[in-house]
Amino acid sequence: MFKSIYQDIKGQFNYGHNITRLIMINTIVLVVLYLVYAGIGITVGRTNYRMVQESFTNWFMLPPTLWEMVKRPWTIVSHMFLHVRFFHFLFNMLVLFMFGRVFGDLMGDRRVVPLYILGGLMGIVFIQLAFVFGVPVGYSLGASAAIMAIVVATALIAPNNYIHLMFLGPIKIKWIALFFIFMDVVGLANLDNTGGHFGHIGGMVMGWLYILMIQSDNDPADWMHKWYDAVVNVFRPKPKKQKKSPLSVKYKATVPRSSTSKKKATMNVNPQDRLDAILDKISKKGIKSLSKDEKEFLDKASKND
């Protein structure tokens, strides 16, 4: 059973969407944290286990001061995937799934992780600004700032798309995003979790800036794509080398085909294969990457359905 679970997780991580990968990482971190908590509770005893648990968690939470952050640089990333309360984790993952799926379909799956990381980093900037100006800030954790970047970015590119919410039905994305913004403003007004709310606002600002830069043909995450590909390729299985055949085959050079012959070749391709190729392109690069012919073919295919 455990081997089967491991294979399923490995398959999803290698070939699934980036939203799936982010949810898996957050889930794995939560499970490991709870296992450590259980071990602390068993070994330390009932009296001091809470204090030991908090001390352990603080090593991975974002410190309130810049000096402490320099001493624990890993917290810059670790806090973006760390949740202590289960319902905080569950709510964040549901929002990430709903908005991230739309963002990935429209802007390309490749841009999901960079925006997540950039949103978390901008959340750190806003938390530090709050601390500098005397706002009470404590240790920070959670994916909320990173997710708010995806929420605002999705609301800017698809404000009138609907998301179906339990008990409420279909609601336009722009109204859900405005509700999140309003709740953070209310939290700041009540001085409730001020550091967290400043982090959320930082993530929202990053989502807005990200879309502005994309629309001006300046992807702020170009430098992250190479790093991301290198990390993902570590986990992908390497293709097996095929043995060379002792027989050698010579090929004749072919004359490049004209544009007319290319169109005929495209027409001869199985329609289902072409549709699958177009959908795969949308998943990787977004719907804006399609050519005029591909958009016409997709439109005809949707009408035929």
Backbone bond lengths (Angstrom), bond angles and torsions (degrees), N, CA, C in turn:
res aa  C-N    CA-C-N  psi(-1)  N-CA   C-N-CA  omega(-1)  CA-C   N-CA-C  phi
1 M - - - 1.467 - - 1.527 111.16 -
2 F 1.343 116.09 -47.28 1.470 119.66 -177.39 1.532 111.20 -65.69
3 K 1.338 115.64 -34.80 1.456 119.32 177.09 1.521 110.73 -64.52
4 S 1.345 116.26 -39.82 1.462 120.91 178.39 1.527 111.15 -64.80
5 I 1.350 116.31 -41.45 1.473 120.62 178.26 1.521 110.29 -62.58
6 Y 1.342 115.09 -43.54 1.467 119.84 179.22 1.530 111.10 -60.92
7 Q 1.339 116.61 -42.64 1.465 120.61 179.66 1.525 111.28 -64.33
8 D 1.345 116.86 -38.55 1.473 120.43 178.27 1.526 110.88 -64.51
9 I 1.332 116.18 -44.94 1.467 120.62 179.77 1.525 110.24 -63.38
10 K 1.332 116.15 -44.35 1.459 121.02 -179.64 1.524 111.06 -62.48
11 G 1.356 116.47 -41.81 1.459 120.20 179.14 1.516 112.44 -64.33
12 Q 1.344 116.57 -42.89 1.462 120.15 178.72 1.519 111.47 -65.61
13 F 1.333 117.03 -38.18 1.463 120.09 -179.04 1.529 111.01 -70.15
14 N 1.327 116.83 -36.37 1.462 120.41 -177.89 1.522 112.50 -76.06
15 Y 1.338 116.54 -38.71 1.459 119.23 -170.02 1.530 114.07 -123.98
16 G 1.329 117.95 -1.57 1.459 120.12 -179.56 1.520 112.21 -80.53
17 H 1.332 115.72 178.89 1.463 121.02 177.28 1.523 109.98 -75.40
18 N 1.321 115.77 162.33 1.462 120.55 -178.42 1.528 112.45 -66.55
19 I 1.333 117.49 -30.74 1.460 119.85 174.86 1.522 109.69 -61.59
20 T 1.339 116.18 -41.71 1.466 120.44 177.58 1.524 110.45 -61.64
21 R 1.329 117.06 -42.41 1.467 120.47 179.76 1.524 111.59 -62.70
22 L 1.336 116.22 -44.07 1.471 119.47 -179.46 1.531 111.34 -63.70
23 I 1.328 116.76 -42.07 1.464 120.30 178.54 1.529 110.44 -64.53
24 M 1.335 116.43 -39.02 1.467 120.11 178.85 1.525 111.32 -64.04
25 I 1.330 117.09 -43.10 1.471 120.15 -179.89 1.522 110.27 -63.15
26 N 1.341 116.93 -45.60 1.465 120.28 178.39 1.529 111.25 -61.15
27 T 1.329 116.53 -38.97 1.467 120.79 -179.54 1.521 111.16 -67.77
28 I 1.328 116.85 -44.46 1.467 120.95 179.57 1.530 110.53 -60.96
29 V 1.337 116.67 -42.64 1.472 120.51 178.86 1.528 110.23 -61.75
30 L 1.337 116.99 -42.59 1.466 120.48 179.57 1.529 111.09 -63.19
31 V 1.324 117.35 -44.99 1.469 121.18 -178.88 1.526 110.47 -63.30
32 V 1.335 116.74 -45.17 1.471 120.39 179.37 1.534 110.45 -62.06
33 L 1.335 116.25 -41.82 1.467 119.98 179.82 1.528 110.80 -61.59
34 Y 1.335 117.17 -44.14 1.460 120.33 -179.74 1.527 111.91 -66.97
35 L 1.340 116.73 -33.59 1.466 119.79 176.07 1.532 110.47 -66.30
36 V 1.323 116.29 -40.60 1.475 120.29 176.64 1.525 109.90 -64.49
37 Y 1.340 116.64 -42.83 1.467 120.14 177.61 1.532 110.83 -58.25
38 A 1.343 115.79 -42.58 1.462 119.83 179.95 1.525 110.57 -63.19
39 G 1.338 115.84 -42.01 1.460 119.70 178.25 1.518 111.87 -63.19
40 I 1.343 116.22 -40.05 1.471 120.15 178.40 1.524 110.37 -64.45
41 G 1.335 116.10 -42.43 1.462 119.71 -179.77 1.512 112.49 -62.61
42 I 1.350 116.76 -36.55 1.464 120.48 -179.04 1.527 111.61 -73.85
43 T 1.340 116.46 -41.59 1.468 120.17 -172.81 1.529 113.36 -85.39
44 V 1.319 117.29 -37.70 1.473 120.19 -175.16 1.517 112.03 -82.07
45 G 1.325 115.94 -37.89 1.462 118.58 -178.18 1.517 111.66 104.90
46 R 1.319 115.79 170.80 1.465 122.30 -170.95 1.529 113.32 -70.12
47 T 1.328 117.78 -27.49 1.460 120.68 -171.31 1.529 112.87 -72.88
48 N 1.332 117.46 -48.78 1.469 120.71 -171.09 1.527 114.12 -111.04
49 Y 1.329 118.04 6.36 1.466 117.92 -171.66 1.527 112.89 -66.41
50 R 1.329 117.60 -32.65 1.472 119.97 179.58 1.528 110.65 -63.71
51 M 1.290 117.02 -43.46 1.460 122.09 -178.80 1.532 110.44 -64.55
52 V 1.342 116.76 -40.40 1.462 120.76 179.68 1.529 110.29 -68.55
53 Q 1.330 117.25 -39.99 1.464 121.28 177.47 1.525 111.12 -60.26
54 E 1.322 116.62 -45.55 1.465 120.75 179.75 1.523 111.25 -64.19
55 S 1.333 116.81 -40.56 1.467 120.31 178.69 1.523 110.60 -62.72
56 F 1.325 116.45 -40.26 1.474 120.32 178.08 1.525 110.63 -65.16
57 T 1.339 117.73 -46.21 1.464 122.06 -177.53 1.518 111.65 -64.11
58 N 1.331 117.34 -35.58 1.463 121.22 -179.03 1.521 112.65 -60.36
59 W 1.329 117.51 -24.93 1.462 120.68 179.21 1.524 112.21 -67.67
60 F 1.336 117.45 -16.96 1.462 121.13 -177.51 1.531 112.52 -118.43
61 M 1.329 117.16 -4.38 1.457 121.37 175.31 1.523 110.12 -85.55
62 L 1.327 116.54 159.09 1.458 121.50 179.60 1.522 109.81 -78.13
63 P 1.343 118.95 119.45 1.475 120.50 -179.88 1.531 110.94 -67.87
64 P 1.325 117.08 156.84 1.468 119.81 -178.78 1.522 114.31 -74.94
65 T 1.336 117.51 -24.39 1.469 119.67 -176.86 1.528 110.73 -107.82
66 L 1.328 115.02 151.55 1.464 121.14 -179.33 1.524 111.26 -64.97
67 W 1.335 117.59 -36.11 1.464 121.07 -178.43 1.536 110.68 -64.40
68 E 1.341 116.72 -43.60 1.463 119.84 177.37 1.528 111.13 -64.98
69 M 1.329 116.31 -34.08 1.456 120.60 178.99 1.526 111.02 -65.98
70 V 1.326 116.24 -37.42 1.468 120.48 177.47 1.525 110.31 -64.95
71 K 1.317 117.20 -35.31 1.466 120.94 179.16 1.527 111.89 -74.72
72 R 1.350 116.84 -23.80 1.473 121.35 178.05 1.525 109.51 -126.79
73 P 1.322 118.69 68.39 1.476 121.30 -172.63 1.525 114.03 -64.04
74 W 1.348 117.66 -25.27 1.459 120.12 -179.45 1.528 112.49 -64.64
75 T 1.351 116.29 -21.99 1.467 119.15 -178.90 1.521 112.31 -66.89
76 I 1.337 117.13 -19.04 1.463 120.96 178.48 1.525 110.04 -59.32
77 V 1.332 116.82 -34.92 1.466 121.44 178.82 1.520 111.43 -100.88
78 S 1.332 117.71 -41.70 1.472 120.45 -172.60 1.527 112.51 -60.99
79 H 1.344 117.74 -34.22 1.464 118.73 -176.67 1.521 112.10 -67.25
80 M 1.353 117.83 -21.85 1.468 121.40 -178.97 1.529 112.55 -72.26
81 F 1.327 117.26 -15.21 1.467 121.54 -177.43 1.529 111.97 -118.83
82 L 1.321 116.44 9.38 1.462 120.94 -172.77 1.529 110.84 -106.21
83 H 1.332 115.31 126.66 1.463 121.93 173.94 1.521 108.14 -132.81
84 V 1.323 115.68 140.79 1.459 120.73 177.67 1.520 110.43 -103.33
85 R 1.325 117.20 -45.22 1.463 121.20 179.18 1.525 110.17 -86.36
86 F 1.320 116.56 132.53 1.465 121.39 -174.61 1.526 111.60 -63.86
87 F 1.326 118.28 -42.37 1.462 120.06 -176.56 1.540 111.30 -71.17
88 H 1.317 117.24 -28.72 1.466 120.69 171.85 1.529 109.41 -62.80
89 F 1.322 116.20 -45.88 1.468 122.05 177.03 1.526 110.73 -61.29
90 L 1.329 117.28 -47.70 1.465 121.42 -176.49 1.524 111.28 -62.25
91 F 1.324 117.07 -44.89 1.467 120.63 179.59 1.524 110.82 -62.54
92 N 1.333 117.27 -45.87 1.463 120.78 -179.78 1.526 111.87 -60.96
93 M 1.325 117.15 -42.29 1.466 120.00 -178.39 1.527 111.68 -68.89
94 L 1.325 117.64 -35.01 1.470 120.06 176.93 1.525 110.88 -65.36
95 V 1.335 116.81 -43.94 1.469 120.80 178.52 1.525 110.44 -65.18
96 L 1.331 116.29 -42.68 1.470 120.56 178.68 1.526 110.85 -60.18
97 F 1.320 116.81 -42.68 1.467 120.74 -179.28 1.526 111.10 -65.66
98 M 1.332 117.12 -46.95 1.464 120.64 -175.15 1.529 111.90 -65.43
99 F 1.319 117.05 -48.10 1.461 120.47 -176.66 1.528 111.74 -82.36
100 G 1.321 117.06 -37.50 1.456 119.89 -179.19 1.503 113.25 -64.21
101 R 1.319 116.89 -33.99 1.467 120.59 178.06 1.528 111.10 -63.76
102 V 1.336 116.61 -42.67 1.468 120.42 178.45 1.523 110.82 -67.53
103 F 1.334 116.22 -44.91 1.467 120.69 -179.72 1.527 110.79 -60.85
104 G 1.328 117.45 -44.30 1.461 120.90 -179.67 1.513 112.42 -64.19
105 D 1.332 117.73 -38.42 1.472 121.27 179.75 1.520 111.39 -66.35
106 L 1.330 117.16 -37.99 1.463 120.77 -174.46 1.529 113.10 -88.12
107 M 1.320 117.18 -38.14 1.466 121.21 -174.63 1.520 114.00 -106.60
108 G 1.320 116.88 -6.38 1.456 120.15 -179.52 1.512 111.68 103.21
109 D 1.323 116.49 131.91 1.460 121.83 -178.90 1.522 111.80 -59.90
110 R 1.315 116.24 -26.46 1.464 122.14 -176.97 1.524 112.34 -64.43
111 R 1.330 117.01 -24.39 1.470 120.37 -175.03 1.531 113.21 -91.36
112 V 1.329 118.22 -4.24 1.467 120.83 -174.85 1.524 111.74 -67.15
113 V 1.331 117.22 -53.31 1.471 120.90 -176.73 1.532 111.80 -64.23
114 P 1.354 119.54 -45.92 1.470 118.28 177.55 1.526 113.80 -56.63
115 L 1.341 117.02 -41.62 1.463 119.00 179.56 1.525 110.40 -67.52
116 Y 1.311 117.86 -37.67 1.468 122.15 176.82 1.535 110.29 -58.20
117 I 1.327 116.01 -48.83 1.472 120.47 -178.46 1.528 110.76 -67.34
118 L 1.342 116.82 -44.44 1.463 120.05 -179.48 1.527 111.41 -63.66
119 G 1.339 116.56 -37.40 1.461 119.79 176.80 1.516 111.87 -62.92
120 G 1.343 116.58 -41.64 1.460 119.94 177.10 1.514 112.61 -64.56
121 L 1.345 116.73 -38.81 1.466 120.82 179.34 1.529 111.38 -67.39
122 M 1.339 116.41 -40.00 1.470 118.54 177.66 1.522 110.59 -67.63
123 G 1.324 117.23 -31.07 1.460 120.20 174.41 1.522 111.13 -60.73
124 I 1.349 116.77 -39.44 1.472 121.09 177.28 1.528 110.13 -62.20
125 V 1.326 116.73 -43.56 1.468 120.82 -179.63 1.527 110.50 -58.25
126 F 1.329 117.10 -44.81 1.468 120.43 -177.92 1.526 111.27 -70.27
127 I 1.327 117.43 -35.54 1.469 119.90 176.64 1.520 110.47 -63.71
128 Q 1.334 116.92 -41.75 1.469 120.44 179.05 1.525 111.41 -67.08
129 L 1.337 116.57 -36.93 1.469 119.75 176.29 1.525 110.47 -63.00
130 A 1.339 115.99 -41.57 1.464 119.61 178.13 1.523 110.62 -61.59
131 F 1.333 116.70 -41.38 1.472 121.02 -179.80 1.527 110.81 -64.58
132 V 1.340 116.53 -41.09 1.473 121.06 -179.59 1.528 111.06 -61.93
133 F 1.344 116.26 -37.52 1.463 120.52 -177.99 1.531 113.06 -88.17
134 G 1.337 116.27 13.08 1.458 119.88 172.31 1.510 115.90 86.47
135 V 1.321 118.16 10.18 1.460 120.32 177.45 1.534 108.73 -77.26
136 P 1.322 118.51 132.92 1.478 120.00 -179.51 1.527 111.62 -64.16
137 V 1.331 115.86 119.70 1.468 122.52 -177.14 1.521 108.40 -130.59
138 G 1.324 116.79 133.15 1.457 121.35 177.49 1.522 110.68 -111.22
139 Y 1.320 116.67 -161.97 1.451 121.46 175.67 1.530 109.53 -67.29
140 S 1.325 116.28 141.50 1.472 121.20 -175.70 1.519 110.64 -118.23
141 L 1.322 115.50 145.54 1.453 121.08 175.47 1.520 109.32 -154.31
142 G 1.334 116.49 161.77 1.455 121.24 176.47 1.516 112.66 111.89
143 A 1.334 114.58 160.36 1.463 121.72 -177.14 1.526 112.40 -93.50
144 S 1.323 117.73 8.22 1.469 120.58 -170.64 1.527 113.19 -59.77
145 A 1.343 118.57 -44.68 1.468 120.45 -179.05 1.520 110.67 -62.58
146 A 1.338 116.56 -43.37 1.464 120.74 178.66 1.519 111.10 -63.36
147 I 1.336 116.62 -40.25 1.468 120.65 -178.58 1.523 110.72 -71.34
148 M 1.335 118.16 -36.55 1.461 120.39 178.67 1.532 111.44 -62.91
149 A 1.325 117.01 -30.98 1.470 119.72 175.29 1.523 110.02 -62.55
150 I 1.333 117.02 -42.48 1.467 121.49 179.21 1.526 110.38 -69.03
151 V 1.330 117.81 -37.75 1.469 121.76 179.70 1.526 110.40 -61.55
152 V 1.336 117.41 -50.67 1.468 120.80 -177.37 1.525 110.94 -67.93
153 A 1.329 117.33 -40.42 1.462 120.07 178.61 1.524 110.63 -61.42
154 T 1.319 117.10 -41.49 1.468 120.95 178.84 1.518 111.00 -66.34
155 A 1.335 116.52 -40.21 1.467 120.38 179.09 1.529 111.57 -64.33
156 L 1.324 117.98 -30.69 1.459 121.33 -179.68 1.522 112.16 -76.27
157 I 1.332 117.73 -34.82 1.468 119.69 -177.16 1.528 112.15 -92.08
158 A 1.325 117.39 -21.14 1.470 119.67 -179.03 1.520 110.37 -143.85
159 P 1.334 117.83 60.87 1.472 120.28 -173.67 1.526 113.91 -63.43
160 N 1.339 116.88 -29.43 1.462 120.09 -175.25 1.526 113.81 -99.38
161 N 1.333 116.95 5.18 1.473 119.59 171.56 1.526 109.32 -69.70
162 Y 1.327 114.81 151.26 1.463 119.95 -177.97 1.529 111.28 -102.34
163 I 1.319 115.08 144.34 1.464 122.31 169.02 1.525 107.01 -121.63
164 H 1.314 116.24 130.14 1.463 121.24 -177.43 1.533 109.15 -86.87
165 L 1.320 115.01 118.57 1.465 121.36 -179.82 1.525 109.86 -106.86
166 M 1.322 115.29 140.79 1.464 120.46 178.69 1.529 110.62 -60.67
167 F 1.309 115.44 133.86 1.477 125.31 178.90 1.538 112.89 73.72
168 L 1.344 118.60 -14.34 1.468 120.80 -177.85 1.518 112.88 -112.78
169 G 1.333 116.71 -23.45 1.459 119.87 -179.80 1.518 112.28 83.76
170 P 1.346 117.47 -162.46 1.473 120.84 -177.89 1.530 112.34 -72.73
171 I 1.340 115.95 129.75 1.464 122.44 178.32 1.520 107.94 -132.49
172 K 1.338 116.46 140.38 1.464 119.93 179.27 1.528 110.63 -66.14
173 I 1.326 114.65 143.43 1.461 121.10 -176.31 1.526 111.67 -58.10
174 K 1.328 117.54 -38.38 1.469 120.21 -176.31 1.529 111.70 -61.91
175 W 1.346 117.65 -34.27 1.464 119.75 -179.10 1.531 110.69 -74.00
176 I 1.334 117.01 -34.68 1.468 119.60 177.32 1.529 110.02 -67.02
177 A 1.336 116.19 -42.16 1.470 120.15 178.86 1.528 110.71 -62.85
178 L 1.329 117.02 -42.70 1.467 120.46 178.45 1.526 111.26 -62.89
179 F 1.336 116.62 -35.03 1.468 120.06 177.95 1.525 110.26 -63.87
180 F 1.338 117.63 -42.93 1.465 120.78 178.56 1.533 111.06 -62.47
181 I 1.332 116.16 -42.29 1.473 120.22 178.73 1.532 110.19 -61.76
182 F 1.335 115.79 -44.64 1.461 120.84 -179.89 1.531 111.32 -61.06
183 M 1.335 117.39 -41.95 1.460 120.64 -178.85 1.526 111.59 -65.00
184 D 1.340 117.40 -35.18 1.463 119.37 177.41 1.522 111.52 -69.98
185 V 1.329 116.59 -36.81 1.465 119.84 176.50 1.524 110.29 -64.07
186 V 1.329 116.93 -42.41 1.469 121.22 177.83 1.524 110.43 -62.46
187 G 1.343 116.51 -41.11 1.461 120.12 178.47 1.509 112.55 -61.84
188 L 1.332 116.96 -40.34 1.471 120.28 177.12 1.521 111.34 -67.13
189 A 1.339 116.29 -38.74 1.468 119.44 -179.86 1.524 111.48 -64.55
190 N 1.342 116.44 -33.00 1.461 120.92 -179.61 1.531 112.84 -90.29
191 L 1.354 116.53 3.29 1.473 121.97 -177.38 1.528 111.53 53.44
192 D 1.334 114.92 39.93 1.462 121.34 -179.38 1.530 108.88 -106.05
193 N 1.332 117.54 117.99 1.469 122.54 -179.66 1.530 110.27 50.76
194 T 1.315 116.54 53.83 1.460 120.92 -173.70 1.527 112.54 -60.42
195 G 1.332 117.00 -39.28 1.460 119.54 179.00 1.516 111.82 -61.58
196 G 1.332 115.67 -43.17 1.459 120.06 178.80 1.514 112.46 -63.15
197 H 1.336 116.78 -42.83 1.467 120.12 -178.83 1.532 111.36 -68.43
198 F 1.335 117.45 -36.55 1.467 119.32 174.89 1.525 110.15 -64.10
199 G 1.331 117.13 -38.23 1.453 120.53 176.23 1.517 111.82 -62.65
200 H 1.338 116.96 -42.57 1.465 120.85 177.80 1.527 110.90 -59.23
201 I 1.328 115.78 -45.61 1.470 120.17 -178.94 1.527 110.29 -63.73
202 G 1.335 116.68 -38.28 1.460 119.38 175.69 1.518 111.76 -60.17
203 G 1.345 116.78 -42.95 1.462 120.11 176.19 1.517 112.09 -61.30
204 M 1.333 117.02 -41.32 1.467 120.86 178.22 1.524 111.44 -61.65
205 V 1.333 116.31 -43.22 1.471 120.73 178.08 1.525 110.15 -60.63
206 M 1.334 116.73 -40.03 1.458 120.03 179.29 1.513 111.30 -64.60
207 G 1.330 117.35 -40.78 1.462 120.40 177.12 1.514 111.97 -59.65
208 W 1.334 116.83 -41.40 1.468 121.97 178.92 1.532 110.47 -66.68
209 L 1.343 116.93 -46.28 1.464 120.53 179.73 1.532 111.66 -63.81
210 Y 1.315 116.02 -37.93 1.461 120.53 -178.40 1.526 110.96 -60.89
211 I 1.322 116.31 -46.66 1.471 119.97 179.99 1.522 110.59 -66.54
212 L 1.337 117.92 -39.13 1.466 120.59 177.28 1.529 110.94 -58.46
213 M 1.328 116.61 -44.09 1.461 120.38 -179.03 1.524 111.99 -70.70
214 I 1.334 117.33 -36.99 1.470 120.32 177.03 1.520 110.11 -63.06
215 Q 1.331 116.53 -42.17 1.467 120.56 -179.15 1.526 112.15 -67.02
216 S 1.325 117.05 -22.52 1.469 120.69 176.66 1.535 111.32 -96.97
217 D 1.365 115.88 20.82 1.476 122.20 177.94 1.527 112.87 58.40
218 N 1.317 115.91 38.04 1.463 120.44 178.42 1.523 108.96 -134.95
219 D 1.332 116.10 89.94 1.461 121.16 -177.15 1.529 109.13 -74.38
220 P 1.344 117.91 115.00 1.465 119.86 -177.82 1.526 113.75 -71.90
221 A 1.316 116.65 -7.06 1.468 119.45 -176.26 1.518 112.91 -109.51
222 D 1.333 117.42 17.44 1.468 119.62 179.85 1.521 111.15 -56.67
223 W 1.325 116.94 -41.14 1.468 120.67 -177.39 1.523 111.63 -67.83
224 M 1.348 116.33 -22.81 1.456 119.78 -178.83 1.522 112.80 -82.53
225 H 1.346 116.62 -23.09 1.459 119.20 -176.57 1.528 111.69 -63.51
226 K 1.328 117.32 -42.37 1.464 120.41 179.23 1.529 110.97 -64.49
227 W 1.326 115.35 -42.77 1.469 119.28 177.84 1.515 110.68 -62.82
228 Y 1.330 116.69 -42.48 1.465 121.31 -179.20 1.531 111.01 -64.16
229 D 1.330 116.96 -44.49 1.468 120.45 179.16 1.523 110.95 -60.31
230 A 1.332 116.45 -39.73 1.462 120.30 -179.43 1.528 110.66 -63.85
231 V 1.344 117.08 -40.95 1.466 120.89 -179.45 1.526 110.58 -68.53
232 V 1.343 116.92 -45.66 1.468 120.56 -178.48 1.521 111.00 -63.89
233 N 1.326 117.28 -39.33 1.462 120.84 -178.16 1.529 112.28 -64.83
234 V 1.320 117.01 -23.20 1.470 120.10 177.04 1.522 110.63 -63.84
235 F 1.345 116.71 -36.48 1.459 121.37 -176.01 1.523 112.83 -90.43
236 R 1.331 117.44 -15.58 1.456 119.37 -179.95 1.523 110.46 -78.63
237 P 1.342 117.10 136.68 1.468 118.70 179.32 1.518 110.70 -66.39
238 K 1.331 115.67 136.56 1.456 119.85 -179.87 1.527 109.68 -75.98
239 P 1.341 117.56 137.82 1.471 120.05 179.67 1.523 110.89 -64.84
240 K 1.323 113.89 141.00 1.464 118.53 179.36 1.527 110.56 -71.66
241 K 1.322 114.56 137.47 1.458 119.68 178.96 1.520 109.81 -73.54
242 Q 1.323 115.29 130.04 1.454 120.30 178.42 1.521 110.19 -83.19
243 K 1.306 114.55 137.94 1.457 119.15 178.24 1.517 110.40 -70.56
244 K 1.311 115.35 136.63 1.454 119.61 179.12 1.511 110.31 -71.70
245 S 1.307 115.03 136.01 1.459 120.23 178.50 1.526 109.25 -77.06
246 P 1.338 116.99 142.20 1.468 118.99 177.27 1.517 112.64 -66.98
247 L 1.353 115.74 -18.35 1.464 119.11 178.94 1.516 109.73 -84.77
248 S 1.292 117.37 137.05 1.466 121.48 178.14 1.520 109.12 -107.39
249 V 1.293 115.56 139.00 1.462 121.30 -179.13 1.515 108.50 -121.35
250 K 1.285 117.02 131.60 1.454 122.10 179.53 1.519 109.25 -101.98
251 Y 1.319 114.90 137.37 1.462 120.86 179.96 1.523 109.23 -112.48
252 K 1.313 113.54 141.14 1.458 118.54 175.68 1.517 109.71 -83.38
253 A 1.316 114.71 144.59 1.467 119.35 177.54 1.516 109.53 -66.79
254 T 1.304 116.44 138.15 1.457 120.85 -179.80 1.516 110.13 -106.31
255 V 1.317 115.25 146.95 1.461 121.20 179.46 1.523 108.40 -76.82
256 P 1.332 118.66 132.91 1.474 120.61 178.58 1.518 110.87 -55.96
257 R 1.326 114.84 137.07 1.464 119.13 -178.05 1.524 110.91 -80.28
258 S 1.284 114.88 148.77 1.465 120.33 177.18 1.516 109.23 -75.61
259 S 1.330 115.81 170.50 1.465 120.00 179.89 1.516 111.04 -63.57
260 T 1.370 116.53 -31.29 1.460 120.02 -179.99 1.520 110.31 -67.43
261 S 1.349 115.50 -43.04 1.454 118.81 179.98 1.525 110.88 -67.03
262 K 1.364 117.10 -33.04 1.449 120.15 177.62 1.522 110.66 -64.61
263 K 1.339 117.21 -40.04 1.456 120.74 178.60 1.516 110.64 -63.96
264 K 1.378 116.32 -40.30 1.452 119.78 178.52 1.523 110.69 -64.46
265 A 1.334 115.80 -39.40 1.457 119.69 178.98 1.522 110.96 -64.18
266 T 1.344 115.82 -38.89 1.464 120.23 178.43 1.512 111.47 -64.54
267 M 1.365 115.06 -37.64 1.456 119.56 -179.91 1.525 111.62 -68.00
268 N 1.342 116.36 -29.54 1.456 120.17 -178.82 1.533 113.04 -79.84
269 V 1.350 117.03 -10.75 1.459 120.64 179.50 1.525 109.67 -70.43
270 N 1.323 116.26 143.01 1.454 121.11 176.93 1.531 109.75 -55.96
271 P 1.358 118.56 125.30 1.477 120.87 -176.70 1.528 113.19 -56.05
272 Q 1.349 116.74 -37.61 1.456 119.38 -179.63 1.527 111.21 -66.72
273 D 1.357 116.56 -38.78 1.466 120.16 178.04 1.519 110.88 -64.27
274 R 1.350 115.47 -40.94 1.465 118.82 179.68 1.528 110.95 -66.92
275 L 1.339 116.11 -38.91 1.463 119.79 178.60 1.525 110.69 -63.66
276 D 1.337 117.04 -42.40 1.461 120.71 178.49 1.530 111.04 -61.70
277 A 1.356 115.85 -40.23 1.465 120.12 -179.98 1.533 111.03 -65.21
278 I 1.342 116.46 -39.08 1.471 120.34 179.68 1.526 110.38 -67.63
279 L 1.339 117.12 -43.38 1.466 120.55 179.22 1.525 111.35 -63.94
280 D 1.321 116.58 -36.66 1.461 120.63 177.00 1.528 110.88 -65.59
281 K 1.346 116.34 -37.71 1.462 120.94 178.30 1.523 110.89 -65.92
282 I 1.347 116.51 -39.57 1.459 120.71 178.00 1.522 110.11 -63.60
283 S 1.350 116.10 -41.78 1.460 120.46 -179.07 1.524 111.84 -61.50
284 K 1.349 117.23 -37.17 1.455 121.06 -176.04 1.524 113.40 -86.15
285 K 1.355 117.11 -40.65 1.460 120.14 -171.37 1.528 114.60 -118.35
286 G 1.346 117.61 -6.89 1.453 119.45 -178.92 1.516 111.45 94.14
287 I 1.324 116.08 159.04 1.461 121.46 -175.30 1.530 112.69 -68.73
288 K 1.357 116.52 -22.11 1.461 119.76 -179.58 1.522 112.68 -71.73
289 S 1.327 117.87 -12.20 1.461 120.98 -178.96 1.522 112.78 -82.48
290 L 1.343 118.01 -7.77 1.466 120.99 -177.06 1.523 111.43 -73.30
291 S 1.334 115.30 145.55 1.466 120.61 174.55 1.522 109.46 -79.54
292 K 1.334 116.03 173.00 1.456 120.78 -179.20 1.526 110.60 -62.61
293 D 1.356 117.36 -43.74 1.463 121.09 179.90 1.526 111.07 -63.36
294 E 1.344 116.74 -39.48 1.461 119.91 -179.72 1.522 111.45 -66.98
295 K 1.343 116.66 -38.76 1.463 119.71 177.68 1.528 111.05 -65.12
296 E 1.357 116.70 -41.02 1.466 120.28 178.32 1.524 110.74 -63.52
297 F 1.333 116.51 -42.36 1.463 120.04 179.65 1.530 110.88 -64.13
298 L 1.359 117.24 -41.78 1.459 121.51 179.16 1.526 110.79 -64.93
299 D 1.330 116.26 -38.02 1.461 120.42 179.19 1.529 110.87 -65.42
300 K 1.346 116.88 -43.20 1.468 120.73 178.48 1.508 110.66 -65.45
301 A 1.331 117.37 -39.16 1.464 120.27 -179.29 1.530 111.09 -65.28
302 S 1.344 116.94 -38.00 1.454 119.74 179.69 1.519 111.71 -68.83
303 K 1.354 116.35 -34.09 1.465 120.12 178.35 1.530 111.31 -70.59
304 N 1.331 115.94 -35.84 1.466 119.75 179.44 1.515 111.52 -66.96
305 D 1.372 115.23 -32.21 1.470 118.26 178.10 1.517 110.67 -67.93
